[in-house]
Each structure stands twice: as structure tokens, then as C-alpha cells.
Amino acid sequence: MTAIAPPPIADLTALASLGTMPALMRQLARLGGCGRPIRLDGHRTEVHTRTGEVLHHLDSTDLAAGNLLVRCNNRRTTRCPACAETYRRDTYHLITAGLTGGKGTPSTVAAHPRVFATFTAPGFGAVHNRPSGGRCRCGAQHHDGADELGTPINPDTYDYRSAVLWNAHAGKIWARFSIYLRREVAKRAGLSQREFRQHARISFAKVAEYQKRGAVHFHAVIRLDGPEGGDTPPPAWATPDLLTDAIRAATTAAEIPGPVLDGTAYTFTFGKQLDIRTIRTADFAAGSALTERAVAAYIAKYATKGAESAAGTLDRPVKLLAELAHLDLSEHARRLVRTCWLLGGLPELEDLRLRAWAHMLGFRGHFSTKTRRYSTTLGALRDARAAWRRAQATNAEQPLPVHDDAPGAEQTTLVLAHWTFAGVGLTPGERWLTEALTPAPGTEGEPTHA
């Protein structure tokens, strides 16, 4: 945990004068370190449906902070480190469950063919890099972390238009690949598409990552199961080698037609750099084989990052192009954002919503996705954590909101609630108290599976 800033004496004194400091600290502690919670005005009443008895009533004006405070749940580390850490842990457990079992997934999935694959974007022009054992194409030997890494050697010849359009179509390329992968596996097993569904199923979980040059690429765990997913064993012909061979063929075949601009017809495919490794039990750092734990940690790390973490761009939408002049961006990132904005003004590209996603350099897909049968869901993990917190806060003065369909909710209880948005964030005093109350990572006292 980072060092706590000096206390804002005036604001803390004002809060202390209200006489509600213990209640405020309990309310802030339940945020789990979230520094930009949503503030809500309103009320919530629980009524017993048979007797009409009011079981509990909560009014925001009675709370020490004056509002109901709800975590922002932002996945980006740059926006809220605490909520992003929760998202990272949830992703880690989701990926792990699909590799070793748990959270409703049988442990037998550990014996299914599984690979870890990385799909990259094609080249749009030479960029500064650090090739192993050699110099960059520009002739220099860049040090690790150099600002020029990932930027074009010649910005004037770099194909910014194709780079942005590729990001905008990356999700569709993956969707096409997933269709072709099933075909390629079926072909190698000597089955038709209909027969394949009766013998096997492909499950996967993937996450998107930005390279330094601003192009999206995907990391994916791909698993070959029986016809009912992880609950059934794969057929005898299912092997990691067969799956790897099918992935290579499907990657080559997956092609998406793009727009025609200025007489140029665009098509989009994955890049030639494709890395596929069988998930075994060796150490991830060894480079030859991957452990389940290392793969899950690697994927979870990128679930909380966006374009701002790699390409040095923005973590929030651009409202006006003129904003770029006042933002601290690299020239490469600035050109990518500007290209998004200019292309976004073309009627034939309206469906890509490039202006709305300019801060993401055109990519508008979900950062982490999975097939239904891969493992548990992020929603199920959040429900489990909320249930644990409700159990811990049984006698507290601010119970967390309960939905009628939430696990453990009594069907004899009617919940009447009305909440309105009142703002975002904390006062200086509340922020200081939140930082002081937030334990160091790994010492939260909350079950890591929740």
C-alpha cells in the first residue's frame, strides 16, 4: 500500500465535530479501499410480506456520510486501484477454476487438453523495439522502458488508419476464429460439424492486452472438453497437439472484410506472430511449459489494464478533439486518437463508433470474455463476496443492498427501494480515512475466493 498523505486537519475536524466518526469509519471500511465510490440518495425498506411488519428501514440521510456509498467497481488500475485489484483477483480465480477445477467446475478439467495462446495484430509499420541479442531496426540499442519503444521509426509512413481499423475489428476477428476453430478440430477428428457437437466442445477464456504500439492482442486459455463441457471427459482423439494444429489453421483462415476507403478495400486478420504452448506443470518462468497458476496470474494481470497502461493514452473518453492539445500524451498516442476521431466522422464508419472509443484506440470489445462452460462467472464471484459481506455486517447499521433474487434472500421479504445519483468520490477527510483503513494487499481478512 502506498504511503498515506498528510491528514487534512480542517476537514477531519469538521467530520469529528458531527459526532458520527465511528459510524463513518465503519461505512468507509466497507468500501474496501475504493477511492471514488458512487454516492446515492434514497431509502430502502424491507417488509415481511405476510405480516406487513417493517423488518428494516435505511435512509441515506441517516448514514454518517450523508449518502449510501457504493463501490465504483472500475476494472482499471488507473481509475481505482482497490476495485481493479478485486477485479484482478476475480479473474484469477475464474481462470484457475477452468484449469484446475473449483467454483462449480470439476477438478477433472485438469486432465483435458489445454493450451495458452497469444494472438497478435499484423504490422502497420516498423517500430522501435528490443530484439533479443540485437539492435533495433533504427540502429540503436534501446534500454528497457525507453519512451521510444513501440513508437514508429518513421511516423509519416506508419499506417495509422489500418492500425485503428484493426483494433475496431479485433473482436469480430476473434469471433470468426472461434467458428473456424470448431471446424478445424472437427475436420482433424474426421467429424462433421453436427457430429462434433455430439463428441466434444471447445471452451475458452481470453483477455485483451495492448502492445506498446497501441495494437490489441489476445491471450487465451483454450480447452477441449467432452460434449457437455468440463463436466464430461474429452474423446480419446482429443490431444494438445491436435488442438494446437487446429488453432494454427483457424488463425490463418480467420479473415474479416472491412470498409472501402479512398478506393482501398480493407481486410483484417491476425498477425503472423502466433504463440501456442501446452499448459503443463512446469514453471512459467522457464519458458518451456506453463503452470495453471502462472497462466491465471498472467491473464488476470492484463484484465485491469487498458490502452493507457501500454500505449500511454487515455483511460476515459474524449469529448472534443481540441482536448488533445492539453493532454499529456506521446505523439504516437496522439496520432492514434486523432485518427480515431477523424475516421469516426465518416458516415460509412458510423457503426464502429470510433469517436466514442478513441481513448481505446478504436477497440470497443470486452476486455475479458469466456465461453459459458469454461468455469464460473464474475457475477457468481461477486454474489459470493456480497453474501460474505452481508454475513459480516448482520448487526451493522448499514447493510448492503440485497436483491430479491440474490442467494439467501428470503422470499417472504418484500424490498422497497428508491435510489438517485448524488455524486462520485469522497471528501478529503473521507479519502484520508479510507486510505488509513485500507489494509495492505493480502491482509484484508476476506476470503480470497470470494
MIGU-340399 format. One record per residue (C-alpha): chain; x negated, y negated, z negated. Coordinates in nm, 4 decimals. Layout:
<atoms>
(atom "A", (X, Y, Z))
...
</atoms>
This chain:
<atoms>
(atom "A", (0.0000, 0.0000, 0.0000))
(atom "A", (-0.1292, -0.3467, 0.0822))
(atom "A", (-0.2154, -0.5940, -0.1921))
(atom "A", (0.0803, -0.7804, -0.3415))
(atom "A", (0.0900, -1.1501, -0.2612))
(atom "A", (0.0764, -1.4088, -0.5424))
(atom "A", (0.4166, -1.4374, -0.7117))
(atom "A", (0.6468, -1.7235, -0.6007))
(atom "A", (0.6844, -1.8642, -0.9511))
(atom "A", (0.9675, -2.1080, -0.8765))
(atom "A", (1.1875, -1.8522, -0.7028))
(atom "A", (1.1210, -1.5840, -0.9642))
(atom "A", (1.2031, -1.8310, -1.2406))
(atom "A", (1.5336, -1.9113, -1.0721))
(atom "A", (1.6186, -1.5433, -1.0444))
(atom "A", (1.5252, -1.4787, -1.4072))
(atom "A", (1.7494, -1.7646, -1.5229))
(atom "A", (2.0536, -1.5794, -1.3864))
(atom "A", (2.0105, -1.3068, -1.6461))
(atom "A", (2.0508, -1.0275, -1.3906))
(atom "A", (1.6859, -0.9366, -1.3363))
(atom "A", (1.7129, -0.5683, -1.4462))
(atom "A", (2.0124, -0.5132, -1.2169))
(atom "A", (1.8385, -0.6939, -0.9302))
(atom "A", (1.5289, -0.4789, -0.9673))
(atom "A", (1.7411, -0.1629, -0.9580))
(atom "A", (1.9166, -0.2891, -0.6449))
(atom "A", (1.5880, -0.3751, -0.4746))
(atom "A", (1.4276, -0.0461, -0.5776))
(atom "A", (1.6930, 0.1433, -0.3811))
(atom "A", (1.5725, -0.0243, -0.0607))
(atom "A", (1.2633, 0.1956, -0.0674))
(atom "A", (1.0376, -0.0945, 0.0287))
(atom "A", (1.2454, -0.2271, 0.3202))
(atom "A", (1.1414, -0.5902, 0.3638))
(atom "A", (1.4212, -0.7044, 0.5949))
(atom "A", (1.7434, -0.5416, 0.4742))
(atom "A", (2.0859, -0.6230, 0.6145))
(atom "A", (2.2911, -0.8374, 0.3749))
(atom "A", (2.6636, -0.7636, 0.3675))
(atom "A", (2.9594, -0.9408, 0.2070))
(atom "A", (3.2725, -0.7483, 0.1209))
(atom "A", (3.4107, -0.4791, -0.1007))
(atom "A", (3.4616, -0.1050, -0.1299))
(atom "A", (3.7250, 0.0781, -0.3305))
(atom "A", (3.7673, 0.4491, -0.3974))
(atom "A", (4.1248, 0.5575, -0.4706))
(atom "A", (4.2482, 0.9019, -0.5748))
(atom "A", (4.4983, 0.9960, -0.3051))
(atom "A", (4.7271, 1.1973, -0.5341))
(atom "A", (4.7420, 0.9721, -0.8383))
(atom "A", (4.6661, 0.6304, -0.6882))
(atom "A", (4.4028, 0.5767, -0.9570))
(atom "A", (4.1173, 0.3417, -0.8650))
(atom "A", (3.8086, 0.5545, -0.9185))
(atom "A", (3.5551, 0.2856, -0.8378))
(atom "A", (3.5501, -0.0678, -0.7039))
(atom "A", (3.2477, -0.2515, -0.5718))
(atom "A", (3.2449, -0.6182, -0.4752))
(atom "A", (2.9377, -0.7790, -0.3236))
(atom "A", (2.9801, -1.0883, -0.5416))
(atom "A", (2.9246, -0.8719, -0.8490))
(atom "A", (2.5866, -0.7476, -0.7277))
(atom "A", (2.2694, -0.9059, -0.8593))
(atom "A", (2.1501, -1.0058, -0.5106))
(atom "A", (2.4887, -1.1556, -0.4256))
(atom "A", (2.5202, -0.9152, -0.1321))
(atom "A", (2.5162, -0.5473, -0.0615))
(atom "A", (2.1648, -0.4748, 0.0662))
(atom "A", (2.1287, -0.2014, 0.3283))
(atom "A", (1.8002, -0.0811, 0.4777))
(atom "A", (1.7285, -0.2106, 0.8267))
(atom "A", (1.6192, 0.1415, 0.9391))
(atom "A", (1.3974, -0.0079, 1.2099))
(atom "A", (1.1615, 0.2536, 1.3534))
(atom "A", (0.8885, 0.0042, 1.4467))
(atom "A", (0.5937, -0.0300, 1.2127))
(atom "A", (0.5502, -0.3927, 1.3210))
(atom "A", (0.9054, -0.4785, 1.2105))
(atom "A", (0.9430, -0.2841, 0.8852))
(atom "A", (0.6592, -0.0555, 0.7704))
(atom "A", (0.8704, 0.1084, 0.4994))
(atom "A", (1.1617, 0.2082, 0.7230))
(atom "A", (0.9211, 0.3085, 1.0008))
(atom "A", (0.7424, 0.5399, 0.7575))
(atom "A", (1.0746, 0.7065, 0.6744))
(atom "A", (1.1437, 0.7489, 1.0473))
(atom "A", (0.7967, 0.8943, 1.0975))
(atom "A", (0.8446, 1.1478, 0.8196))
(atom "A", (1.1857, 1.2483, 0.9512))
(atom "A", (1.0379, 1.3003, 1.2981))
(atom "A", (0.7557, 1.5051, 1.1488))
(atom "A", (0.9998, 1.7372, 0.9717))
(atom "A", (1.2219, 1.7606, 1.2801))
(atom "A", (0.9266, 1.8668, 1.4973))
(atom "A", (0.7896, 2.1030, 1.2320))
(atom "A", (1.1268, 2.2740, 1.1919))
(atom "A", (1.1261, 2.3547, 1.5631))
(atom "A", (0.7783, 2.5070, 1.5374))
(atom "A", (0.7830, 2.6986, 1.2090))
(atom "A", (1.1499, 2.7074, 1.1091))
(atom "A", (1.3421, 2.5422, 0.8286))
(atom "A", (1.6269, 2.2870, 0.8156))
(atom "A", (1.8618, 2.5499, 0.9579))
(atom "A", (1.6138, 2.6792, 1.2179))
(atom "A", (1.4949, 3.0412, 1.1689))
(atom "A", (1.1273, 3.0996, 1.0975))
(atom "A", (1.1133, 3.3426, 1.3906))
(atom "A", (1.0700, 3.0459, 1.6296))
(atom "A", (0.7039, 3.0528, 1.5316))
(atom "A", (0.6697, 3.3648, 1.7475))
(atom "A", (0.8332, 3.2084, 2.0555))
(atom "A", (0.6155, 3.0801, 2.3427))
(atom "A", (0.5367, 2.7143, 2.2631))
(atom "A", (0.3198, 2.4566, 2.4343))
(atom "A", (0.2242, 2.0965, 2.3722))
(atom "A", (0.2266, 1.8964, 2.6963))
(atom "A", (0.1346, 1.5376, 2.7823))
(atom "A", (0.2813, 1.3784, 3.0956))
(atom "A", (0.1212, 1.0594, 3.2245))
(atom "A", (0.2068, 0.7862, 3.4722))
(atom "A", (0.0303, 0.7594, 3.8097))
(atom "A", (-0.2363, 0.4984, 3.8725))
(atom "A", (-0.1436, 0.1419, 3.9653))
(atom "A", (-0.4981, 0.0120, 3.9985))
(atom "A", (-0.8375, 0.0574, 3.8338))
(atom "A", (-0.8522, -0.0399, 3.4662))
(atom "A", (-1.1342, -0.0765, 3.2161))
(atom "A", (-1.1900, 0.2481, 3.0251))
(atom "A", (-1.4452, 0.4511, 2.8316))
(atom "A", (-1.5099, 0.7704, 3.0320))
(atom "A", (-1.6835, 1.0386, 2.8302))
(atom "A", (-2.0542, 1.0273, 2.8903))
(atom "A", (-2.0469, 0.7454, 3.1402))
(atom "A", (-1.9812, 0.3824, 3.2153))
(atom "A", (-1.6604, 0.2124, 3.3159))
(atom "A", (-1.5938, 0.1634, 3.6848))
(atom "A", (-1.6792, -0.2035, 3.6324))
(atom "A", (-2.0340, -0.1006, 3.5411))
(atom "A", (-2.0140, -0.1884, 3.1712))
(atom "A", (-2.0097, 0.0433, 2.8720))
(atom "A", (-1.7194, -0.0787, 2.6588))
(atom "A", (-1.7184, -0.0253, 2.2848))
(atom "A", (-1.4284, 0.1464, 2.1149))
(atom "A", (-1.1454, -0.1009, 2.0593))
(atom "A", (-1.2686, -0.3546, 2.3139))
(atom "A", (-0.9992, -0.6015, 2.4186))
(atom "A", (-1.0538, -0.5335, 2.7880))
(atom "A", (-0.9756, -0.1603, 2.7619))
(atom "A", (-0.6638, -0.0747, 2.9621))
(atom "A", (-0.6609, -0.4061, 3.1485))
(atom "A", (-0.7087, -0.4187, 3.5279))
(atom "A", (-1.0567, -0.4561, 3.6660))
(atom "A", (-0.9036, -0.6716, 3.9384))
(atom "A", (-0.5689, -0.8144, 3.8204))
(atom "A", (-0.4952, -0.9595, 4.1647))
(atom "A", (-0.4827, -0.6142, 4.3251))
(atom "A", (-0.3173, -0.4312, 4.0357))
(atom "A", (0.0325, -0.3103, 4.1335))
(atom "A", (0.2330, -0.4729, 3.8538))
(atom "A", (0.5598, -0.4206, 4.0385))
(atom "A", (0.5141, -0.0431, 4.0616))
(atom "A", (0.3956, -0.0265, 3.7003))
(atom "A", (0.7129, -0.1926, 3.5730))
(atom "A", (0.9432, 0.0054, 3.8003))
(atom "A", (0.7767, 0.3317, 3.6977))
(atom "A", (0.8472, 0.2567, 3.3314))
(atom "A", (1.2073, 0.1776, 3.4202))
(atom "A", (1.2467, 0.5169, 3.5913))
(atom "A", (1.0417, 0.7271, 3.3459))
(atom "A", (1.3491, 0.8633, 3.1685))
(atom "A", (1.5020, 0.9758, 3.4982))
(atom "A", (1.1777, 1.1460, 3.5985))
(atom "A", (1.1820, 1.3433, 3.2745))
(atom "A", (1.5474, 1.4403, 3.3281))
(atom "A", (1.4644, 1.5655, 3.6784))
(atom "A", (1.1624, 1.7537, 3.5430))
(atom "A", (1.3741, 1.9306, 3.2785))
(atom "A", (1.6115, 2.0546, 3.5517))
(atom "A", (1.3253, 2.1793, 3.7683))
(atom "A", (1.1558, 2.3450, 3.4713))
(atom "A", (1.4525, 2.5755, 3.4177))
(atom "A", (1.4466, 2.6625, 3.7875))
(atom "A", (1.0742, 2.7348, 3.7848))
(atom "A", (1.0938, 2.9567, 3.4767))
(atom "A", (1.3882, 3.1458, 3.6262))
(atom "A", (1.2000, 3.1892, 3.9538))
(atom "A", (0.8995, 3.3411, 3.7754))
(atom "A", (1.1264, 3.5755, 3.5838))
(atom "A", (1.2973, 3.6870, 3.9052))
(atom "A", (1.6332, 3.5455, 3.7924))
(atom "A", (1.8929, 3.3166, 3.9433))
(atom "A", (1.9965, 3.0007, 3.7607))
(atom "A", (2.3126, 3.1665, 3.6329))
(atom "A", (2.1258, 3.4788, 3.5234))
(atom "A", (1.8618, 3.2693, 3.3482))
(atom "A", (2.1186, 3.1193, 3.1110))
(atom "A", (2.2098, 3.4714, 3.0011))
(atom "A", (1.8497, 3.5632, 2.9188))
(atom "A", (1.6653, 3.2529, 2.7968))
(atom "A", (1.6865, 2.8869, 2.7054))
(atom "A", (1.4287, 2.6072, 2.7115))
(atom "A", (1.4155, 2.3841, 2.4048))
(atom "A", (1.2005, 2.0748, 2.3692))
(atom "A", (1.1341, 1.7646, 2.1643))
(atom "A", (0.9437, 1.4719, 2.3082))
(atom "A", (0.8257, 1.1247, 2.2197))
(atom "A", (0.7211, 0.8340, 2.4420))
(atom "A", (0.3892, 0.6548, 2.3962))
(atom "A", (0.2453, 0.3507, 2.5684))
(atom "A", (-0.1043, 0.3726, 2.7083))
(atom "A", (-0.3318, 0.0712, 2.6770))
(atom "A", (-0.2487, -0.0262, 3.0342))
(atom "A", (0.1206, -0.0544, 2.9390))
(atom "A", (0.2447, 0.2607, 3.1131))
(atom "A", (0.4668, 0.5041, 2.9280))
(atom "A", (0.3693, 0.8679, 2.8975))
(atom "A", (0.5387, 1.1548, 2.7150))
(atom "A", (0.4196, 1.4042, 2.4544))
(atom "A", (0.6438, 1.7101, 2.4324))
(atom "A", (0.6746, 2.0362, 2.2443))
(atom "A", (0.8352, 2.2835, 2.4851))
(atom "A", (0.9598, 2.6190, 2.3556))
(atom "A", (1.1000, 2.9228, 2.5375))
(atom "A", (1.3848, 3.0858, 2.3429))
(atom "A", (1.6481, 3.3530, 2.3843))
(atom "A", (1.9907, 3.2666, 2.5311))
(atom "A", (2.1197, 3.1185, 2.2016))
(atom "A", (1.8143, 2.9044, 2.1366))
(atom "A", (1.5912, 2.9533, 1.8355))
(atom "A", (1.8362, 3.1985, 1.6777))
(atom "A", (1.7588, 3.4627, 1.9403))
(atom "A", (1.4238, 3.6094, 2.0476))
(atom "A", (1.2922, 3.5304, 2.3959))
(atom "A", (1.2866, 3.8066, 2.6578))
(atom "A", (0.9784, 4.0218, 2.6986))
(atom "A", (0.8691, 3.8386, 3.0138))
(atom "A", (0.8518, 3.5023, 2.8319))
(atom "A", (0.4875, 3.4107, 2.7700))
(atom "A", (0.2966, 3.0847, 2.7151))
(atom "A", (0.1178, 3.1385, 3.0477))
(atom "A", (0.4463, 3.1723, 3.2369))
(atom "A", (0.5804, 2.8602, 3.0654))
(atom "A", (0.2609, 2.6664, 3.1422))
(atom "A", (0.2685, 2.7659, 3.5081))
(atom "A", (0.6361, 2.6636, 3.5357))
(atom "A", (0.5667, 2.3264, 3.3740))
(atom "A", (0.2921, 2.2502, 3.6264))
(atom "A", (0.5183, 2.3388, 3.9184))
(atom "A", (0.8140, 2.1410, 3.7823))
(atom "A", (0.5945, 1.8372, 3.7151))
(atom "A", (0.4721, 1.8365, 4.0740))
(atom "A", (0.8247, 1.8753, 4.2146))
(atom "A", (0.9983, 1.6133, 3.9976))
(atom "A", (1.0443, 1.3037, 4.2127))
(atom "A", (1.2915, 1.0174, 4.1754))
(atom "A", (1.3837, 0.7838, 4.4636))
(atom "A", (1.3538, 0.4178, 4.3744))
(atom "A", (1.4635, 0.0898, 4.5297))
(atom "A", (1.3572, -0.0572, 4.8612))
(atom "A", (1.1942, -0.3973, 4.8046))
(atom "A", (1.0480, -0.6124, 5.0806))
(atom "A", (1.0565, -0.3175, 5.3164))
(atom "A", (0.8756, -0.0835, 5.0753))
(atom "A", (1.0634, 0.2290, 4.9633))
(atom "A", (0.9561, 0.3319, 4.6126))
(atom "A", (0.9447, 0.6872, 4.4805))
(atom "A", (0.8372, 0.7854, 4.1320))
(atom "A", (0.6623, 1.0944, 3.9993))
(atom "A", (0.4460, 1.1845, 3.7031))
(atom "A", (0.0746, 1.1242, 3.7350))
(atom "A", (-0.1777, 1.3925, 3.8231))
(atom "A", (-0.3215, 1.3983, 3.4708))
(atom "A", (-0.1188, 1.6722, 3.3004))
(atom "A", (-0.2408, 1.8328, 2.9797))
(atom "A", (-0.0758, 2.1561, 2.8572))
(atom "A", (-0.2009, 2.3503, 2.5587))
(atom "A", (-0.0563, 2.6536, 2.3859))
(atom "A", (0.0323, 2.5912, 2.0227))
(atom "A", (-0.1572, 2.8432, 1.8098))
(atom "A", (-0.3060, 2.8327, 1.4621))
(atom "A", (-0.6474, 2.6695, 1.5124))
(atom "A", (-0.7440, 2.3232, 1.4012))
(atom "A", (-0.6093, 2.0391, 1.6193))
(atom "A", (-0.9421, 1.8537, 1.5981))
(atom "A", (-1.1225, 2.1488, 1.7543))
(atom "A", (-0.9704, 2.0608, 2.0896))
(atom "A", (-0.9100, 2.4208, 2.1989))
(atom "A", (-0.5856, 2.5037, 2.0229))
(atom "A", (-0.3190, 2.3288, 1.8208))
(atom "A", (-0.1584, 2.3957, 1.4863))
(atom "A", (0.2117, 2.3332, 1.4313))
(atom "A", (0.1340, 2.0813, 1.1580))
(atom "A", (-0.1100, 1.8839, 1.3743))
(atom "A", (0.1298, 1.8701, 1.6700))
(atom "A", (0.4137, 1.7456, 1.4469))
(atom "A", (0.1905, 1.4783, 1.2922))
(atom "A", (0.0671, 1.3666, 1.6346))
(atom "A", (0.4170, 1.3272, 1.7776))
(atom "A", (0.5560, 1.1615, 1.4637))
(atom "A", (0.2791, 0.9017, 1.4730))
(atom "A", (0.3997, 0.7680, 1.8062))
(atom "A", (0.7680, 0.7719, 1.7111))
(atom "A", (0.7159, 0.4450, 1.5200))
(atom "A", (0.5153, 0.2617, 1.7855))
(atom "A", (0.6181, 0.0627, 2.0914))
(atom "A", (0.4541, -0.1380, 2.3644))
(atom "A", (0.3302, -0.3856, 2.1051))
(atom "A", (0.1042, -0.1227, 1.9466))
(atom "A", (-0.0836, -0.0278, 2.2639))
(atom "A", (-0.0472, -0.2974, 2.5266))
(atom "A", (-0.0378, -0.5902, 2.2838))
(atom "A", (0.3042, -0.7054, 2.3967))
(atom "A", (0.6249, -0.7846, 2.2025))
(atom "A", (0.8421, -0.5962, 1.9552))
(atom "A", (1.1603, -0.7937, 2.0283))
(atom "A", (1.3474, -0.9097, 2.3405))
(atom "A", (1.2507, -1.2151, 2.5418))
(atom "A", (1.5306, -1.4702, 2.5708))
(atom "A", (1.3645, -1.7124, 2.8136))
(atom "A", (1.0654, -1.6743, 3.0429))
(atom "A", (0.9293, -2.0017, 2.9043))
(atom "A", (0.8695, -1.8228, 2.5725))
(atom "A", (0.5644, -1.6501, 2.7219))
(atom "A", (0.3673, -1.9732, 2.7154))
(atom "A", (0.3955, -1.9853, 2.3361))
(atom "A", (0.3327, -1.6192, 2.2558))
(atom "A", (0.0020, -1.4583, 2.1647))
(atom "A", (-0.0229, -1.2078, 2.4486))
(atom "A", (-0.3044, -1.0737, 2.6599))
(atom "A", (-0.2953, -1.1878, 3.0216))
(atom "A", (-0.2235, -0.8298, 3.1297))
(atom "A", (0.0765, -0.8009, 2.8958))
(atom "A", (0.1945, -1.1450, 3.0038))
(atom "A", (0.1902, -1.0410, 3.3703))
(atom "A", (0.3828, -0.7207, 3.2945))
(atom "A", (0.6523, -0.9090, 3.1036))
(atom "A", (0.6715, -1.1761, 3.3750))
(atom "A", (0.7050, -0.9081, 3.6432))
(atom "A", (0.9941, -0.7523, 3.4493))
(atom "A", (1.1635, -1.0892, 3.4282))
(atom "A", (1.1227, -1.1722, 3.7964))
(atom "A", (1.2374, -0.8293, 3.9156))
(atom "A", (1.5254, -0.8449, 3.6708))
(atom "A", (1.6649, -1.1389, 3.8646))
(atom "A", (1.7119, -0.9321, 4.1810))
(atom "A", (2.0737, -0.8180, 4.2358))
(atom "A", (1.9658, -0.4764, 4.3676))
(atom "A", (1.7835, -0.4056, 4.0392))
(atom "A", (2.0610, -0.5241, 3.8099))
(atom "A", (2.1303, -0.1741, 3.6750))
(atom "A", (1.7722, -0.1476, 3.5425))
(atom "A", (1.8296, -0.4420, 3.3030))
(atom "A", (1.4651, -0.5378, 3.3324))
(atom "A", (1.5063, -0.8748, 3.1619))
(atom "A", (1.6691, -0.7205, 2.8575))
(atom "A", (1.3814, -0.4691, 2.8368))
(atom "A", (1.0967, -0.6971, 2.9402))
(atom "A", (0.9432, -0.6678, 2.5930))
(atom "A", (0.9296, -0.2899, 2.6536))
(atom "A", (0.7692, -0.3458, 2.9951))
(atom "A", (1.0763, -0.2040, 3.1686))
(atom "A", (1.1145, 0.1198, 2.9697))
(atom "A", (1.4638, 0.1472, 2.8224))
(atom "A", (1.4805, 0.5139, 2.7293))
(atom "A", (1.4917, 0.6649, 2.3830))
(atom "A", (1.1515, 0.6974, 2.2217))
(atom "A", (1.2221, 1.0407, 2.0783))
(atom "A", (1.4626, 1.2947, 2.2249))
(atom "A", (1.5239, 1.6652, 2.1869))
(atom "A", (1.7486, 1.9406, 2.3107))
(atom "A", (2.0351, 2.0390, 2.0831))
(atom "A", (1.8935, 2.3815, 1.9957))
(atom "A", (1.5373, 2.2692, 1.9229))
(atom "A", (1.5887, 2.2113, 1.5484))
(atom "A", (1.7748, 1.9846, 1.3088))
(atom "A", (1.8696, 1.6234, 1.3848))
(atom "A", (1.7571, 1.2900, 1.2459))
(atom "A", (2.1176, 1.2319, 1.1389))
(atom "A", (2.1194, 1.5504, 0.9318))
(atom "A", (1.7950, 1.4470, 0.7627))
(atom "A", (1.9391, 1.1030, 0.6852))
(atom "A", (2.2533, 1.2621, 0.5409))
(atom "A", (2.0431, 1.4870, 0.3179))
(atom "A", (1.8433, 1.1894, 0.1949))
(atom "A", (2.1589, 0.9827, 0.1331))
(atom "A", (2.3115, 1.2705, -0.0644))
(atom "A", (1.9973, 1.2906, -0.2779))
(atom "A", (2.0075, 0.9180, -0.3439))
(atom "A", (2.3761, 0.9306, -0.4360))
(atom "A", (2.2961, 1.2038, -0.6861))
(atom "A", (2.0203, 0.9870, -0.8343))
(atom "A", (2.2478, 0.6830, -0.8511))
(atom "A", (2.5502, 0.8557, -1.0059))
(atom "A", (2.5540, 0.6251, -1.3074))
(atom "A", (2.4108, 0.3183, -1.1304))
(atom "A", (2.6137, 0.0041, -1.0805))
(atom "A", (2.5628, 0.0022, -0.7011))
(atom "A", (2.6427, 0.3393, -0.5468))
(atom "A", (2.5540, 0.3766, -0.1836))
(atom "A", (2.8424, 0.3734, 0.0670))
(atom "A", (2.9988, 0.7160, 0.1223))
(atom "A", (3.1759, 0.8174, 0.4414))
(atom "A", (3.4837, 1.0383, 0.4203))
(atom "A", (3.3155, 1.2981, 0.6402))
(atom "A", (2.9833, 1.2876, 0.4537))
(atom "A", (2.8628, 1.6139, 0.2973))
(atom "A", (3.0055, 1.6492, -0.0539))
(atom "A", (3.2706, 1.3793, -0.0181))
(atom "A", (3.5986, 1.4782, -0.1847))
(atom "A", (3.8942, 1.4964, 0.0496))
(atom "A", (4.1191, 1.3729, -0.2328))
(atom "A", (3.9428, 1.0343, -0.2339))
(atom "A", (4.0536, 0.7501, -0.0105))
(atom "A", (3.7840, 0.4915, 0.0643))
(atom "A", (3.8937, 0.1375, 0.1474))
(atom "A", (3.6085, -0.0865, 0.2573))
(atom "A", (3.5517, -0.4115, 0.4421))
(atom "A", (3.2035, -0.5492, 0.5057))
(atom "A", (3.0873, -0.8516, 0.7038))
(atom "A", (2.7384, -0.9507, 0.8105))
(atom "A", (2.5844, -1.2124, 0.5816))
(atom "A", (2.2229, -1.2236, 0.6972))
(atom "A", (1.8919, -1.0396, 0.7147))
(atom "A", (1.5946, -1.0369, 0.4821))
(atom "A", (1.5007, -1.1278, 0.1279))
(atom "A", (1.4283, -1.4445, -0.0634))
(atom "A", (1.0604, -1.4990, -0.1541))
(atom "A", (1.1268, -1.3776, -0.5073))
(atom "A", (1.3183, -1.0721, -0.3931))
(atom "A", (1.0443, -0.9884, -0.1435))
(atom "A", (0.7755, -1.0098, -0.4094))
(atom "A", (0.9750, -0.7869, -0.6447))
(atom "A", (1.0355, -0.5353, -0.3654))
(atom "A", (0.6638, -0.5123, -0.2903))
(atom "A", (0.5866, -0.4735, -0.6598))
(atom "A", (0.8456, -0.1975, -0.6956))
(atom "A", (0.7395, -0.0021, -0.3874))
(atom "A", (0.5161, 0.2935, -0.4817))
(atom "A", (0.2090, 0.3854, -0.2851))
(atom "A", (0.2671, 0.6291, 0.0015))
(atom "A", (0.3101, 0.9863, -0.1188))
(atom "A", (0.4148, 0.8884, -0.4740))
(atom "A", (0.7766, 0.7935, -0.4149))
(atom "A", (0.9175, 1.0748, -0.6204))
(atom "A", (1.1669, 1.1523, -0.3467))
(atom "A", (1.1644, 1.4987, -0.1894))
(atom "A", (0.9588, 1.4827, 0.1273))
(atom "A", (1.2095, 1.7000, 0.3131))
(atom "A", (1.4940, 1.4536, 0.2619))
</atoms>
